[in-house]
Amino acid sequence: MPDMSASVSLAMTHLVPLAKEVDENKVTPGVLGFIVFAAMALAVWGLMKSMSKHMNRVDFKEPAGSSAASASSEDAPEKPAKG
């Protein structure tokens, strides 16, 4: 696997001059800020899409036998303890 720090430093050397073209008296996020924001937006979109797929796989229906058994146990009165 290639060294990731080398590719990050190479990308930074290409992006920093783009950010230096802006007037020094203005404070702006620049190209690098836009790229970071776009990457975060894509990550959130991907997470939401994945969450939606996983939530659609969940089955909220209870089996017929278990609901009848739980209803009968709730309707039965409790027996007083002897002692």
Buried (B, 14 or more C-beta within 10 A) or exposed (E): EEEEEEEEEEEEEEBEEEEEEEEEEEEEEBBBEEBEEEEEEEEEEEEEEEEEEEEEEEEEEEEEEEEEEEEEEEEEEEEEEEE
